[in-house]
């Protein structure tokens, strides 16, 4: 996990916190997992995207999405899960 103003090689002298993903970042990540380019995500594509973002239970999260195909709804749902930059 990356932290603001820190890297693995540097010695951080102040507390650093994970940086939450923004909605545009979430949207770009989800779009990158749209394998067939149809603008919609299958359950498997969504599970892969959630795993990539660090979900510990991507299958459960994907099942909780009301309509996994609608990109705007997915962006809102995933953004509310508060994944951080990793």
PyMOL Python script that loads the backbone (N, CA, C, O; Angstrom):
from pymol import cmd

cmd.read_pdbstr("""\
ATOM      1  N   UNK A   1       0.840  -1.163   0.000  1.00  0.00           N
ATOM      2  CA  UNK A   1       0.000   0.000   0.000  1.00  0.00           C
ATOM      3  C   UNK A   1       0.896   1.241   0.000  1.00  0.00           C
ATOM      4  O   UNK A   1       1.812   1.350   0.815  1.00  0.00           O
ATOM      5  N   UNK A   2       0.632   2.160  -0.906  1.00  0.00           N
ATOM      6  CA  UNK A   2       1.390   3.401  -0.944  1.00  0.00           C
ATOM      7  C   UNK A   2       0.779   4.420  -0.003  1.00  0.00           C
ATOM      8  O   UNK A   2      -0.436   4.462   0.187  1.00  0.00           O
ATOM      9  N   UNK A   3       1.607   5.213   0.564  1.00  0.00           N
ATOM     10  CA  UNK A   3       1.156   6.252   1.463  1.00  0.00           C
ATOM     11  C   UNK A   3       1.669   7.588   0.960  1.00  0.00           C
ATOM     12  O   UNK A   3       2.730   7.667   0.341  1.00  0.00           O
ATOM     13  N   UNK A   4       0.915   8.621   1.227  1.00  0.00           N
ATOM     14  CA  UNK A   4       1.297   9.955   0.800  1.00  0.00           C
ATOM     15  C   UNK A   4       2.644  10.319   1.409  1.00  0.00           C
ATOM     16  O   UNK A   4       2.866  10.126   2.605  1.00  0.00           O
ATOM     17  N   UNK A   5       3.545  10.847   0.577  1.00  0.00           N
ATOM     18  CA  UNK A   5       4.873  11.322   0.988  1.00  0.00           C
ATOM     19  C   UNK A   5       5.768  10.218   1.558  1.00  0.00           C
ATOM     20  O   UNK A   5       6.718  10.518   2.282  1.00  0.00           O
ATOM     21  N   UNK A   6       5.494   8.984   1.254  1.00  0.00           N
ATOM     22  CA  UNK A   6       6.316   7.884   1.767  1.00  0.00           C
ATOM     23  C   UNK A   6       6.624   6.914   0.644  1.00  0.00           C
ATOM     24  O   UNK A   6       5.856   6.786  -0.310  1.00  0.00           O
ATOM     25  N   UNK A   7       7.719   6.253   0.760  1.00  0.00           N
ATOM     26  CA  UNK A   7       8.027   5.132  -0.119  1.00  0.00           C
ATOM     27  C   UNK A   7       8.716   4.077   0.719  1.00  0.00           C
ATOM     28  O   UNK A   7       9.152   4.350   1.838  1.00  0.00           O
ATOM     29  N   UNK A   8       8.812   2.895   0.190  1.00  0.00           N
ATOM     30  CA  UNK A   8       9.421   1.812   0.959  1.00  0.00           C
ATOM     31  C   UNK A   8      10.884   2.090   1.257  1.00  0.00           C
ATOM     32  O   UNK A   8      11.394   1.663   2.293  1.00  0.00           O
ATOM     33  N   UNK A   9      11.564   2.795   0.370  1.00  0.00           N
ATOM     34  CA  UNK A   9      12.991   3.033   0.554  1.00  0.00           C
ATOM     35  C   UNK A   9      13.282   4.242   1.440  1.00  0.00           C
ATOM     36  O   UNK A   9      14.347   4.313   2.053  1.00  0.00           O
ATOM     37  N   UNK A  10      12.352   5.192   1.516  1.00  0.00           N
ATOM     38  CA  UNK A  10      12.613   6.382   2.323  1.00  0.00           C
ATOM     39  C   UNK A  10      12.217   6.133   3.774  1.00  0.00           C
ATOM     40  O   UNK A  10      11.411   5.254   4.078  1.00  0.00           O
ATOM     41  N   UNK A  11      12.794   6.914   4.638  1.00  0.00           N
ATOM     42  CA  UNK A  11      12.438   6.831   6.051  1.00  0.00           C
ATOM     43  C   UNK A  11      11.473   7.970   6.338  1.00  0.00           C
ATOM     44  O   UNK A  11      11.854   9.140   6.361  1.00  0.00           O
ATOM     45  N   UNK A  12      10.249   7.613   6.551  1.00  0.00           N
ATOM     46  CA  UNK A  12       9.199   8.595   6.778  1.00  0.00           C
ATOM     47  C   UNK A  12       9.309   9.103   8.216  1.00  0.00           C
ATOM     48  O   UNK A  12       9.330   8.309   9.157  1.00  0.00           O
ATOM     49  N   UNK A  13       9.379  10.418   8.383  1.00  0.00           N
ATOM     50  CA  UNK A  13       9.521  10.999   9.713  1.00  0.00           C
ATOM     51  C   UNK A  13       8.198  11.504  10.261  1.00  0.00           C
ATOM     52  O   UNK A  13       8.147  11.984  11.394  1.00  0.00           O
ATOM     53  N   UNK A  14       7.134  11.407   9.488  1.00  0.00           N
ATOM     54  CA  UNK A  14       5.819  11.839   9.958  1.00  0.00           C
ATOM     55  C   UNK A  14       4.806  10.751   9.667  1.00  0.00           C
ATOM     56  O   UNK A  14       5.056   9.845   8.870  1.00  0.00           O
ATOM     57  N   UNK A  15       3.670  10.849  10.316  1.00  0.00           N
ATOM     58  CA  UNK A  15       2.634   9.857  10.084  1.00  0.00           C
ATOM     59  C   UNK A  15       2.083  10.020   8.678  1.00  0.00           C
ATOM     60  O   UNK A  15       1.833  11.133   8.215  1.00  0.00           O
ATOM     61  N   UNK A  16       1.902   8.907   8.019  1.00  0.00           N
ATOM     62  CA  UNK A  16       1.370   8.900   6.663  1.00  0.00           C
ATOM     63  C   UNK A  16       0.094   8.061   6.649  1.00  0.00           C
ATOM     64  O   UNK A  16      -0.033   7.078   7.379  1.00  0.00           O
ATOM     65  N   UNK A  17      -0.829   8.466   5.815  1.00  0.00           N
ATOM     66  CA  UNK A  17      -2.116   7.791   5.769  1.00  0.00           C
ATOM     67  C   UNK A  17      -2.427   7.352   4.343  1.00  0.00           C
ATOM     68  O   UNK A  17      -2.014   8.009   3.388  1.00  0.00           O
ATOM     69  N   UNK A  18      -3.153   6.245   4.194  1.00  0.00           N
ATOM     70  CA  UNK A  18      -3.565   5.817   2.859  1.00  0.00           C
ATOM     71  C   UNK A  18      -4.411   6.913   2.207  1.00  0.00           C
ATOM     72  O   UNK A  18      -5.179   7.601   2.879  1.00  0.00           O
ATOM     73  N   UNK A  19      -4.261   7.064   0.903  1.00  0.00           N
ATOM     74  CA  UNK A  19      -5.002   8.078   0.167  1.00  0.00           C
ATOM     75  C   UNK A  19      -6.187   7.400  -0.521  1.00  0.00           C
ATOM     76  O   UNK A  19      -5.986   6.503  -1.340  1.00  0.00           O
ATOM     77  N   UNK A  20      -7.424   7.812  -0.203  1.00  0.00           N
ATOM     78  CA  UNK A  20      -8.594   7.187  -0.835  1.00  0.00           C
ATOM     79  C   UNK A  20      -8.623   7.462  -2.339  1.00  0.00           C
ATOM     80  O   UNK A  20      -8.193   8.518  -2.803  1.00  0.00           O
ATOM     81  N   UNK A  21      -9.137   6.493  -3.082  1.00  0.00           N
ATOM     82  CA  UNK A  21      -9.315   6.685  -4.513  1.00  0.00           C
ATOM     83  C   UNK A  21     -10.421   7.699  -4.769  1.00  0.00           C
ATOM     84  O   UNK A  21     -11.409   7.748  -4.035  1.00  0.00           O
ATOM     85  N   UNK A  22     -10.256   8.500  -5.802  1.00  0.00           N
ATOM     86  CA  UNK A  22     -11.301   9.440  -6.207  1.00  0.00           C
ATOM     87  C   UNK A  22     -12.261   8.720  -7.159  1.00  0.00           C
ATOM     88  O   UNK A  22     -11.943   7.643  -7.664  1.00  0.00           O
ATOM     89  N   UNK A  23     -13.436   9.314  -7.403  1.00  0.00           N
ATOM     90  CA  UNK A  23     -14.388   8.708  -8.332  1.00  0.00           C
ATOM     91  C   UNK A  23     -13.793   8.545  -9.738  1.00  0.00           C
ATOM     92  O   UNK A  23     -13.977   7.494 -10.352  1.00  0.00           O
ATOM     93  N   UNK A  24     -13.081   9.562 -10.267  1.00  0.00           N
ATOM     94  CA  UNK A  24     -12.481   9.355 -11.599  1.00  0.00           C
ATOM     95  C   UNK A  24     -11.454   8.214 -11.614  1.00  0.00           C
ATOM     96  O   UNK A  24     -11.352   7.495 -12.608  1.00  0.00           O
ATOM     97  N   UNK A  25     -10.705   8.043 -10.540  1.00  0.00           N
ATOM     98  CA  UNK A  25      -9.746   6.932 -10.469  1.00  0.00           C
ATOM     99  C   UNK A  25     -10.482   5.596 -10.456  1.00  0.00           C
ATOM    100  O   UNK A  25     -10.094   4.661 -11.156  1.00  0.00           O
ATOM    101  N   UNK A  26     -11.542   5.511  -9.661  1.00  0.00           N
ATOM    102  CA  UNK A  26     -12.339   4.285  -9.592  1.00  0.00           C
ATOM    103  C   UNK A  26     -12.904   3.961 -10.977  1.00  0.00           C
ATOM    104  O   UNK A  26     -12.865   2.813 -11.420  1.00  0.00           O
ATOM    105  N   UNK A  27     -13.425   4.983 -11.651  1.00  0.00           N
ATOM    106  CA  UNK A  27     -14.003   4.762 -12.978  1.00  0.00           C
ATOM    107  C   UNK A  27     -12.951   4.252 -13.966  1.00  0.00           C
ATOM    108  O   UNK A  27     -13.224   3.331 -14.736  1.00  0.00           O
ATOM    109  N   UNK A  28     -11.755   4.841 -13.951  1.00  0.00           N
ATOM    110  CA  UNK A  28     -10.695   4.385 -14.855  1.00  0.00           C
ATOM    111  C   UNK A  28     -10.298   2.941 -14.565  1.00  0.00           C
ATOM    112  O   UNK A  28     -10.060   2.162 -15.488  1.00  0.00           O
ATOM    113  N   UNK A  29     -10.226   2.590 -13.292  1.00  0.00           N
ATOM    114  CA  UNK A  29      -9.876   1.211 -12.932  1.00  0.00           C
ATOM    115  C   UNK A  29     -10.958   0.253 -13.420  1.00  0.00           C
ATOM    116  O   UNK A  29     -10.654  -0.771 -14.032  1.00  0.00           O
ATOM    117  N   UNK A  30     -12.220   0.586 -13.148  1.00  0.00           N
ATOM    118  CA  UNK A  30     -13.305  -0.296 -13.574  1.00  0.00           C
ATOM    119  C   UNK A  30     -13.333  -0.426 -15.097  1.00  0.00           C
ATOM    120  O   UNK A  30     -13.521  -1.525 -15.620  1.00  0.00           O
ATOM    121  N   UNK A  31     -13.148   0.678 -15.806  1.00  0.00           N
ATOM    122  CA  UNK A  31     -13.144   0.629 -17.270  1.00  0.00           C
ATOM    123  C   UNK A  31     -11.995  -0.225 -17.800  1.00  0.00           C
ATOM    124  O   UNK A  31     -12.125  -0.866 -18.842  1.00  0.00           O
ATOM    125  N   UNK A  32     -10.887  -0.233 -17.092  1.00  0.00           N
ATOM    126  CA  UNK A  32      -9.747  -1.035 -17.554  1.00  0.00           C
ATOM    127  C   UNK A  32     -10.027  -2.538 -17.446  1.00  0.00           C
ATOM    128  O   UNK A  32      -9.351  -3.337 -18.095  1.00  0.00           O
ATOM    129  N   UNK A  33     -11.008  -2.928 -16.642  1.00  0.00           N
ATOM    130  CA  UNK A  33     -11.355  -4.340 -16.494  1.00  0.00           C
ATOM    131  C   UNK A  33     -12.502  -4.757 -17.421  1.00  0.00           C
ATOM    132  O   UNK A  33     -12.935  -5.909 -17.395  1.00  0.00           O
ATOM    133  N   UNK A  34     -12.987  -3.830 -18.230  1.00  0.00           N
ATOM    134  CA  UNK A  34     -14.021  -4.136 -19.220  1.00  0.00           C
ATOM    135  C   UNK A  34     -13.339  -4.799 -20.414  1.00  0.00           C
ATOM    136  O   UNK A  34     -12.955  -4.126 -21.370  1.00  0.00           O
ATOM    137  N   UNK A  35     -13.192  -6.107 -20.351  1.00  0.00           N
ATOM    138  CA  UNK A  35     -12.387  -6.865 -21.325  1.00  0.00           C
ATOM    139  C   UNK A  35     -12.909  -6.786 -22.759  1.00  0.00           C
ATOM    140  O   UNK A  35     -12.118  -6.726 -23.699  1.00  0.00           O
ATOM    141  N   UNK A  36     -14.231  -6.784 -22.936  1.00  0.00           N
ATOM    142  CA  UNK A  36     -14.767  -6.785 -24.298  1.00  0.00           C
ATOM    143  C   UNK A  36     -15.116  -5.381 -24.799  1.00  0.00           C
ATOM    144  O   UNK A  36     -15.574  -5.229 -25.931  1.00  0.00           O
ATOM    145  N   UNK A  37     -14.905  -4.354 -23.968  1.00  0.00           N
ATOM    146  CA  UNK A  37     -15.097  -2.975 -24.399  1.00  0.00           C
ATOM    147  C   UNK A  37     -16.535  -2.558 -24.632  1.00  0.00           C
ATOM    148  O   UNK A  37     -16.788  -1.613 -25.379  1.00  0.00           O
ATOM    149  N   UNK A  38     -17.489  -3.248 -24.003  1.00  0.00           N
ATOM    150  CA  UNK A  38     -18.893  -2.904 -24.218  1.00  0.00           C
ATOM    151  C   UNK A  38     -19.416  -1.849 -23.240  1.00  0.00           C
ATOM    152  O   UNK A  38     -20.586  -1.472 -23.305  1.00  0.00           O
ATOM    153  N   UNK A  39     -18.558  -1.372 -22.337  1.00  0.00           N
ATOM    154  CA  UNK A  39     -18.981  -0.346 -21.384  1.00  0.00           C
ATOM    155  C   UNK A  39     -19.721  -0.899 -20.183  1.00  0.00           C
ATOM    156  O   UNK A  39     -20.247  -0.132 -19.377  1.00  0.00           O
ATOM    157  N   UNK A  40     -19.772  -2.198 -20.049  1.00  0.00           N
ATOM    158  CA  UNK A  40     -20.441  -2.860 -18.925  1.00  0.00           C
ATOM    159  C   UNK A  40     -19.494  -3.900 -18.349  1.00  0.00           C
ATOM    160  O   UNK A  40     -18.642  -4.433 -19.059  1.00  0.00           O
ATOM    161  N   UNK A  41     -19.643  -4.186 -17.064  1.00  0.00           N
ATOM    162  CA  UNK A  41     -18.798  -5.192 -16.421  1.00  0.00           C
ATOM    163  C   UNK A  41     -19.621  -6.422 -16.081  1.00  0.00           C
ATOM    164  O   UNK A  41     -20.725  -6.319 -15.546  1.00  0.00           O
ATOM    165  N   UNK A  42     -19.078  -7.571 -16.391  1.00  0.00           N
ATOM    166  CA  UNK A  42     -19.687  -8.830 -15.946  1.00  0.00           C
ATOM    167  C   UNK A  42     -19.328  -9.009 -14.472  1.00  0.00           C
ATOM    168  O   UNK A  42     -18.491  -8.285 -13.934  1.00  0.00           O
ATOM    169  N   UNK A  43     -19.967  -9.975 -13.833  1.00  0.00           N
ATOM    170  CA  UNK A  43     -19.635 -10.245 -12.423  1.00  0.00           C
ATOM    171  C   UNK A  43     -18.160 -10.620 -12.282  1.00  0.00           C
ATOM    172  O   UNK A  43     -17.502 -10.188 -11.336  1.00  0.00           O
ATOM    173  N   UNK A  44     -17.636 -11.418 -13.214  1.00  0.00           N
ATOM    174  CA  UNK A  44     -16.231 -11.833 -13.140  1.00  0.00           C
ATOM    175  C   UNK A  44     -15.301 -10.634 -13.330  1.00  0.00           C
ATOM    176  O   UNK A  44     -14.303 -10.511 -12.619  1.00  0.00           O
ATOM    177  N   UNK A  45     -15.614  -9.758 -14.273  1.00  0.00           N
ATOM    178  CA  UNK A  45     -14.796  -8.554 -14.478  1.00  0.00           C
ATOM    179  C   UNK A  45     -14.818  -7.678 -13.233  1.00  0.00           C
ATOM    180  O   UNK A  45     -13.789  -7.135 -12.831  1.00  0.00           O
ATOM    181  N   UNK A  46     -15.999  -7.543 -12.622  1.00  0.00           N
ATOM    182  CA  UNK A  46     -16.124  -6.747 -11.402  1.00  0.00           C
ATOM    183  C   UNK A  46     -15.338  -7.377 -10.260  1.00  0.00           C
ATOM    184  O   UNK A  46     -14.666  -6.665  -9.514  1.00  0.00           O
ATOM    185  N   UNK A  47     -15.409  -8.699 -10.109  1.00  0.00           N
ATOM    186  CA  UNK A  47     -14.639  -9.383  -9.060  1.00  0.00           C
ATOM    187  C   UNK A  47     -13.147  -9.151  -9.251  1.00  0.00           C
ATOM    188  O   UNK A  47     -12.425  -8.918  -8.281  1.00  0.00           O
ATOM    189  N   UNK A  48     -12.682  -9.212 -10.490  1.00  0.00           N
ATOM    190  CA  UNK A  48     -11.265  -8.983 -10.775  1.00  0.00           C
ATOM    191  C   UNK A  48     -10.863  -7.553 -10.427  1.00  0.00           C
ATOM    192  O   UNK A  48      -9.789  -7.328  -9.869  1.00  0.00           O
ATOM    193  N   UNK A  49     -11.717  -6.589 -10.754  1.00  0.00           N
ATOM    194  CA  UNK A  49     -11.427  -5.187 -10.458  1.00  0.00           C
ATOM    195  C   UNK A  49     -11.388  -4.953  -8.948  1.00  0.00           C
ATOM    196  O   UNK A  49     -10.501  -4.259  -8.451  1.00  0.00           O
ATOM    197  N   UNK A  50     -12.334  -5.521  -8.227  1.00  0.00           N
ATOM    198  CA  UNK A  50     -12.371  -5.360  -6.772  1.00  0.00           C
ATOM    199  C   UNK A  50     -11.153  -6.000  -6.118  1.00  0.00           C
ATOM    200  O   UNK A  50     -10.583  -5.442  -5.180  1.00  0.00           O
ATOM    201  N   UNK A  51     -10.755  -7.165  -6.607  1.00  0.00           N
ATOM    202  CA  UNK A  51      -9.546  -7.814  -6.095  1.00  0.00           C
ATOM    203  C   UNK A  51      -8.326  -6.924  -6.341  1.00  0.00           C
ATOM    204  O   UNK A  51      -7.481  -6.769  -5.459  1.00  0.00           O
ATOM    205  N   UNK A  52      -8.238  -6.348  -7.526  1.00  0.00           N
ATOM    206  CA  UNK A  52      -7.133  -5.458  -7.875  1.00  0.00           C
ATOM    207  C   UNK A  52      -7.067  -4.255  -6.916  1.00  0.00           C
ATOM    208  O   UNK A  52      -5.982  -3.799  -6.556  1.00  0.00           O
ATOM    209  N   UNK A  53      -8.241  -3.753  -6.512  1.00  0.00           N
ATOM    210  CA  UNK A  53      -8.282  -2.586  -5.623  1.00  0.00           C
ATOM    211  C   UNK A  53      -8.075  -2.956  -4.157  1.00  0.00           C
ATOM    212  O   UNK A  53      -8.043  -2.078  -3.295  1.00  0.00           O
ATOM    213  N   UNK A  54      -7.935  -4.246  -3.870  1.00  0.00           N
ATOM    214  CA  UNK A  54      -7.611  -4.648  -2.507  1.00  0.00           C
ATOM    215  C   UNK A  54      -8.748  -5.205  -1.685  1.00  0.00           C
ATOM    216  O   UNK A  54      -8.612  -5.355  -0.471  1.00  0.00           O
ATOM    217  N   UNK A  55      -9.862  -5.513  -2.311  1.00  0.00           N
ATOM    218  CA  UNK A  55     -10.982  -6.084  -1.567  1.00  0.00           C
ATOM    219  C   UNK A  55     -10.582  -7.444  -1.003  1.00  0.00           C
ATOM    220  O   UNK A  55      -9.974  -8.262  -1.693  1.00  0.00           O
ATOM    221  N   UNK A  56     -10.929  -7.669   0.244  1.00  0.00           N
ATOM    222  CA  UNK A  56     -10.649  -8.953   0.874  1.00  0.00           C
ATOM    223  C   UNK A  56     -11.724  -9.977   0.530  1.00  0.00           C
ATOM    224  O   UNK A  56     -11.510 -11.181   0.671  1.00  0.00           O
ATOM    225  N   UNK A  57     -12.878  -9.495   0.079  1.00  0.00           N
ATOM    226  CA  UNK A  57     -13.990 -10.374  -0.282  1.00  0.00           C
ATOM    227  C   UNK A  57     -14.603  -9.909  -1.615  1.00  0.00           C
ATOM    228  O   UNK A  57     -15.756  -9.478  -1.643  1.00  0.00           O
ATOM    229  N   UNK A  58     -13.847  -9.992  -2.712  1.00  0.00           N
ATOM    230  CA  UNK A  58     -14.355  -9.469  -3.988  1.00  0.00           C
ATOM    231  C   UNK A  58     -15.616 -10.182  -4.483  1.00  0.00           C
ATOM    232  O   UNK A  58     -16.471  -9.550  -5.104  1.00  0.00           O
ATOM    233  N   UNK A  59     -15.747 -11.473  -4.222  1.00  0.00           N
ATOM    234  CA  UNK A  59     -16.957 -12.193  -4.658  1.00  0.00           C
ATOM    235  C   UNK A  59     -18.185 -11.653  -3.946  1.00  0.00           C
ATOM    236  O   UNK A  59     -19.232 -11.455  -4.562  1.00  0.00           O
ATOM    237  N   UNK A  60     -18.057 -11.416  -2.653  1.00  0.00           N
ATOM    238  CA  UNK A  60     -19.176 -10.890  -1.876  1.00  0.00           C
ATOM    239  C   UNK A  60     -19.516  -9.475  -2.323  1.00  0.00           C
ATOM    240  O   UNK A  60     -20.687  -9.141  -2.503  1.00  0.00           O
ATOM    241  N   UNK A  61     -18.489  -8.638  -2.503  1.00  0.00           N
ATOM    242  CA  UNK A  61     -18.716  -7.257  -2.957  1.00  0.00           C
ATOM    243  C   UNK A  61     -19.392  -7.243  -4.325  1.00  0.00           C
ATOM    244  O   UNK A  61     -20.308  -6.453  -4.554  1.00  0.00           O
ATOM    245  N   UNK A  62     -18.951  -8.103  -5.226  1.00  0.00           N
ATOM    246  CA  UNK A  62     -19.548  -8.156  -6.566  1.00  0.00           C
ATOM    247  C   UNK A  62     -21.014  -8.581  -6.469  1.00  0.00           C
ATOM    248  O   UNK A  62     -21.860  -8.070  -7.203  1.00  0.00           O
ATOM    249  N   UNK A  63     -21.312  -9.510  -5.569  1.00  0.00           N
ATOM    250  CA  UNK A  63     -22.696  -9.959  -5.396  1.00  0.00           C
ATOM    251  C   UNK A  63     -23.564  -8.860  -4.802  1.00  0.00           C
ATOM    252  O   UNK A  63     -24.770  -8.837  -5.046  1.00  0.00           O
ATOM    253  N   UNK A  64     -22.984  -7.950  -4.031  1.00  0.00           N
ATOM    254  CA  UNK A  64     -23.738  -6.869  -3.404  1.00  0.00           C
ATOM    255  C   UNK A  64     -24.100  -5.759  -4.392  1.00  0.00           C
ATOM    256  O   UNK A  64     -25.034  -4.994  -4.148  1.00  0.00           O
ATOM    257  N   UNK A  65     -23.371  -5.666  -5.500  1.00  0.00           N
ATOM    258  CA  UNK A  65     -23.669  -4.650  -6.503  1.00  0.00           C
ATOM    259  C   UNK A  65     -25.044  -4.966  -7.099  1.00  0.00           C
ATOM    260  O   UNK A  65     -25.274  -6.075  -7.582  1.00  0.00           O
ATOM    261  N   UNK A  66     -25.950  -3.993  -7.063  1.00  0.00           N
ATOM    262  CA  UNK A  66     -27.313  -4.240  -7.528  1.00  0.00           C
ATOM    263  C   UNK A  66     -27.363  -4.595  -9.008  1.00  0.00           C
ATOM    264  O   UNK A  66     -28.011  -5.567  -9.397  1.00  0.00           O
ATOM    265  N   UNK A  67     -26.683  -3.812  -9.828  1.00  0.00           N
ATOM    266  CA  UNK A  67     -26.666  -4.059 -11.269  1.00  0.00           C
ATOM    267  C   UNK A  67     -25.228  -3.930 -11.732  1.00  0.00           C
ATOM    268  O   UNK A  67     -24.780  -2.830 -12.054  1.00  0.00           O
ATOM    269  N   UNK A  68     -24.493  -5.040 -11.772  1.00  0.00           N
ATOM    270  CA  UNK A  68     -23.060  -4.959 -12.022  1.00  0.00           C
ATOM    271  C   UNK A  68     -22.680  -4.383 -13.380  1.00  0.00           C
ATOM    272  O   UNK A  68     -21.519  -4.037 -13.595  1.00  0.00           O
ATOM    273  N   UNK A  69     -23.632  -4.271 -14.297  1.00  0.00           N
ATOM    274  CA  UNK A  69     -23.291  -3.775 -15.620  1.00  0.00           C
ATOM    275  C   UNK A  69     -23.257  -2.262 -15.742  1.00  0.00           C
ATOM    276  O   UNK A  69     -22.495  -1.742 -16.556  1.00  0.00           O
ATOM    277  N   UNK A  70     -24.038  -1.545 -14.977  1.00  0.00           N
ATOM    278  CA  UNK A  70     -24.158  -0.095 -15.116  1.00  0.00           C
ATOM    279  C   UNK A  70     -22.945   0.602 -14.505  1.00  0.00           C
ATOM    280  O   UNK A  70     -22.766   0.596 -13.287  1.00  0.00           O
ATOM    281  N   UNK A  71     -22.114   1.200 -15.354  1.00  0.00           N
ATOM    282  CA  UNK A  71     -20.836   1.763 -14.926  1.00  0.00           C
ATOM    283  C   UNK A  71     -20.990   2.859 -13.879  1.00  0.00           C
ATOM    284  O   UNK A  71     -20.273   2.844 -12.878  1.00  0.00           O
ATOM    285  N   UNK A  72     -21.902   3.810 -14.076  1.00  0.00           N
ATOM    286  CA  UNK A  72     -22.046   4.910 -13.110  1.00  0.00           C
ATOM    287  C   UNK A  72     -22.461   4.403 -11.732  1.00  0.00           C
ATOM    288  O   UNK A  72     -21.976   4.892 -10.711  1.00  0.00           O
ATOM    289  N   UNK A  73     -23.363   3.418 -11.709  1.00  0.00           N
ATOM    290  CA  UNK A  73     -23.781   2.836 -10.429  1.00  0.00           C
ATOM    291  C   UNK A  73     -22.625   2.096  -9.768  1.00  0.00           C
ATOM    292  O   UNK A  73     -22.450   2.161  -8.551  1.00  0.00           O
ATOM    293  N   UNK A  74     -21.842   1.396 -10.575  1.00  0.00           N
ATOM    294  CA  UNK A  74     -20.687   0.669 -10.037  1.00  0.00           C
ATOM    295  C   UNK A  74     -19.651   1.626  -9.468  1.00  0.00           C
ATOM    296  O   UNK A  74     -19.095   1.378  -8.398  1.00  0.00           O
ATOM    297  N   UNK A  75     -19.389   2.718 -10.180  1.00  0.00           N
ATOM    298  CA  UNK A  75     -18.416   3.700  -9.698  1.00  0.00           C
ATOM    299  C   UNK A  75     -18.848   4.219  -8.327  1.00  0.00           C
ATOM    300  O   UNK A  75     -18.035   4.297  -7.406  1.00  0.00           O
ATOM    301  N   UNK A  76     -20.103   4.567  -8.195  1.00  0.00           N
ATOM    302  CA  UNK A  76     -20.622   5.079  -6.918  1.00  0.00           C
ATOM    303  C   UNK A  76     -20.496   4.024  -5.815  1.00  0.00           C
ATOM    304  O   UNK A  76     -20.048   4.330  -4.710  1.00  0.00           O
ATOM    305  N   UNK A  77     -20.890   2.788  -6.117  1.00  0.00           N
ATOM    306  CA  UNK A  77     -20.828   1.705  -5.131  1.00  0.00           C
ATOM    307  C   UNK A  77     -19.388   1.449  -4.684  1.00  0.00           C
ATOM    308  O   UNK A  77     -19.109   1.381  -3.487  1.00  0.00           O
ATOM    309  N   UNK A  78     -18.479   1.308  -5.645  1.00  0.00           N
ATOM    310  CA  UNK A  78     -17.084   1.000  -5.312  1.00  0.00           C
ATOM    311  C   UNK A  78     -16.442   2.170  -4.589  1.00  0.00           C
ATOM    312  O   UNK A  78     -15.674   1.966  -3.649  1.00  0.00           O
ATOM    313  N   UNK A  79     -16.743   3.395  -5.011  1.00  0.00           N
ATOM    314  CA  UNK A  79     -16.181   4.578  -4.357  1.00  0.00           C
ATOM    315  C   UNK A  79     -16.611   4.630  -2.887  1.00  0.00           C
ATOM    316  O   UNK A  79     -15.819   5.011  -2.026  1.00  0.00           O
ATOM    317  N   UNK A  80     -17.848   4.254  -2.599  1.00  0.00           N
ATOM    318  CA  UNK A  80     -18.344   4.259  -1.212  1.00  0.00           C
ATOM    319  C   UNK A  80     -17.663   3.199  -0.354  1.00  0.00           C
ATOM    320  O   UNK A  80     -17.708   3.279   0.874  1.00  0.00           O
ATOM    321  N   UNK A  81     -17.038   2.217  -0.976  1.00  0.00           N
ATOM    322  CA  UNK A  81     -16.305   1.191  -0.225  1.00  0.00           C
ATOM    323  C   UNK A  81     -14.963   1.718   0.293  1.00  0.00           C
ATOM    324  O   UNK A  81     -14.307   1.052   1.093  1.00  0.00           O
ATOM    325  N   UNK A  82     -14.558   2.887  -0.149  1.00  0.00           N
ATOM    326  CA  UNK A  82     -13.356   3.609   0.289  1.00  0.00           C
ATOM    327  C   UNK A  82     -12.086   2.768   0.135  1.00  0.00           C
ATOM    328  O   UNK A  82     -11.392   2.489   1.113  1.00  0.00           O
ATOM    329  N   UNK A  83     -11.798   2.376  -1.087  1.00  0.00           N
ATOM    330  CA  UNK A  83     -10.516   1.737  -1.363  1.00  0.00           C
ATOM    331  C   UNK A  83      -9.448   2.821  -1.432  1.00  0.00           C
ATOM    332  O   UNK A  83      -9.740   3.969  -1.769  1.00  0.00           O
ATOM    333  N   UNK A  84      -8.233   2.459  -1.118  1.00  0.00           N
ATOM    334  CA  UNK A  84      -7.136   3.421  -1.103  1.00  0.00           C
ATOM    335  C   UNK A  84      -6.128   3.126  -2.205  1.00  0.00           C
ATOM    336  O   UNK A  84      -6.106   2.030  -2.765  1.00  0.00           O
ATOM    337  N   UNK A  85      -5.303   4.109  -2.508  1.00  0.00           N
ATOM    338  CA  UNK A  85      -4.268   3.931  -3.509  1.00  0.00           C
ATOM    339  C   UNK A  85      -3.309   2.864  -3.022  1.00  0.00           C
ATOM    340  O   UNK A  85      -2.825   2.916  -1.892  1.00  0.00           O
ATOM    341  N   UNK A  86      -3.037   1.892  -3.891  1.00  0.00           N
ATOM    342  CA  UNK A  86      -2.105   0.831  -3.507  1.00  0.00           C
ATOM    343  C   UNK A  86      -1.123   0.556  -4.621  1.00  0.00           C
ATOM    344  O   UNK A  86      -0.258  -0.308  -4.482  1.00  0.00           O
TER     345      UNK A  86
END
""", "prot")
cmd.dss("prot")
cmd.show_as("cartoon", "prot")
cmd.util.cbc("prot")
cmd.orient("prot")
